């Protein structure tokens, strides 16, 4: 399978600013040190976004659970 440079399955990849050959399992082939640093920056940005998404989902889930359970806790008496 011959992959075009700077494309993955015929699509542009805007998160990198160099020509790249992507092999099996998204492995980049023959990268220089500068290209590795650039690619690492894109991965760092993606990890920061993932952190925000996970934190947001977590906060929303806990907020929903607390709001859902507060009425139950307010009408039940545990220590009587």
Protein Blocks (a to p, Z undefined) as FASTA:
>chain_A
ZZdehiaehiacfkbccdcdddehhiaehiafklmmmmmmmmmmmmmmmmmmmmmmmmmm
mmmmmmmmmmmmmmpcfkZZ
